[in-house]
Amino acid sequence: MDLLSLVKNRQSARVYTDKKVEIEKINQILEIARLAPSACNSQPWKMVVVNSQDKLDGLKKCLISGSVNAFLCNVNTFICMVEEPAVLRKGVTVPSDYYTEYDIGELLAYITLAAENVGVSSCIIGRVDTEKIVSVLDLNENEKCKIVVALGYSDTPKREKIRKSSDETIKFI
Ligand SMILES: Cc1cc2nc3c(=O)[nH]c(=O)nc-3n(C[C@H](O)[C@H](O)[C@H](O)COP(=O)(O)O)c2cc1C
């Protein structure tokens, strides 16, 4: 698919079938995500795939709150973005973690587009209980997880994209 079509086709899916995402497809998505850019190439991340039943139940308790994100109940694959301190490869610490959220944003964009490219639907989930998720993912004191991506198969028809106009968002000076 060309890039514009891919971007237009990707949408947040909030209804999923029971079909499991194949490990081959998960690996294809991760391989693309791994190549995402980051500030100083620090790659302050790990991607934790959760697709085993015992972990799924615990993870969903960190993501669903009453009716908020209740659609995740039958999702069976998540990729959790784990932030870690930004350290340059040569061992020099990046002056601040100012860019970490931008870096994770790149990762999210790569994951969601890579998923769409292999016919897998996705939804970024920013409502995460950041305290509860520590034990579910077995994070250490330097790691945190504030965002995850749900992956799966969805029959939802494509919606029209609702976006601000180019006049409102783009300026040439
Ligand atoms: C940082 C971030 C957090 C989000 N968190 C949630 C969420 O918790 N639940 C949800 O249903 N959608 C969530 N979304 C999806 C957005 O609602 C969605 O991307 C936006 O409405 C545009 O729709 P589209 O993705 O279908 O084009 C999140 C998106 C981003 C980028």
The ligand as an SDF file (V2000), in Angstrom:
LIG
                    3D

 31 33  0  0  0  0  0  0  0  0999 V2000
   -1.5240    9.4630   22.9970 C   0  0  0  0  0  0  0  0  0  0  0  0
   -2.8370    8.8140   22.5960 C   0  0  0  0  0  0  0  0  0  0  0  0
   -3.6270    8.2270   23.5700 C   0  0  0  0  0  0  0  0  0  0  0  0
   -4.8400    7.6100   23.2040 C   0  0  0  0  0  0  0  0  0  0  0  0
   -5.5820    6.9570   24.1650 N   0  0  0  0  0  0  0  0  0  0  0  0
   -6.7330    6.3450   23.8070 C   0  0  0  0  0  0  0  0  0  0  0  0
   -7.4990    5.6030   24.7750 C   0  0  0  0  0  0  0  0  0  0  0  0
   -7.1300    5.4800   25.9520 O   0  0  0  0  0  0  0  0  0  0  0  0
   -8.6350    5.0100   24.3390 N   0  0  0  0  0  0  0  0  0  0  0  0
   -9.0710    5.0930   23.0460 C   0  0  0  0  0  0  0  0  0  0  0  0
  -10.1160    4.5260   22.7330 O   0  0  0  0  0  0  0  0  0  0  0  0
   -8.3680    5.7660   22.1080 N   0  0  0  0  0  0  0  0  0  0  0  0
   -7.2160    6.3890   22.4560 C   0  0  0  0  0  0  0  0  0  0  0  0
   -6.4580    7.0490   21.5000 N   0  0  0  0  0  0  0  0  0  0  0  0
   -6.9190    7.0740   20.0840 C   0  0  0  0  0  0  0  0  0  0  0  0
   -7.4300    8.4660   19.6750 C   0  0  0  0  0  0  0  0  0  0  0  0
   -8.6830    8.7020   20.2830 O   0  0  0  0  0  0  0  0  0  0  0  0
   -7.5460    8.5090   18.1280 C   0  0  0  0  0  0  0  0  0  0  0  0
   -6.2690    8.3280   17.5740 O   0  0  0  0  0  0  0  0  0  0  0  0
   -8.1320    9.8200   17.6200 C   0  0  0  0  0  0  0  0  0  0  0  0
   -9.4520    9.9910   18.0580 O   0  0  0  0  0  0  0  0  0  0  0  0
   -8.1190    9.8820   16.0880 C   0  0  0  0  0  0  0  0  0  0  0  0
   -8.8590    8.8270   15.5270 O   0  0  0  0  0  0  0  0  0  0  0  0
   -8.2090    7.7370   14.5600 P   0  0  0  0  0  0  0  0  0  0  0  0
   -7.0380    7.1200   15.2860 O   0  0  0  0  0  0  0  0  0  0  0  0
   -9.2980    6.7310   14.3130 O   0  0  0  0  0  0  0  0  0  0  0  0
   -7.7500    8.4140   13.3000 O   0  0  0  0  0  0  0  0  0  0  0  0
   -5.2570    7.6430   21.8380 C   0  0  0  0  0  0  0  0  0  0  0  0
   -4.4340    8.2380   20.8640 C   0  0  0  0  0  0  0  0  0  0  0  0
   -3.2260    8.7970   21.2360 C   0  0  0  0  0  0  0  0  0  0  0  0
   -2.3370    9.3760   20.1510 C   0  0  0  0  0  0  0  0  0  0  0  0
  1  2  1  0
  2  3  1  0
  2 30  2  0
  3  4  2  0
  4  5  1  0
  4 28  1  0
  5  6  2  0
  6  7  1  0
  6 13  1  0
  7  8  2  0
  7  9  1  0
  9 10  1  0
 10 11  2  0
 10 12  1  0
 12 13  2  0
 13 14  1  0
 14 15  1  0
 14 28  1  0
 15 16  1  0
 16 17  1  0
 16 18  1  0
 18 19  1  0
 18 20  1  0
 20 21  1  0
 20 22  1  0
 22 23  1  0
 23 24  1  0
 24 25  2  0
 24 26  1  0
 24 27  1  0
 28 29  2  0
 29 30  1  0
 30 31  1  0
M  END
$$$$
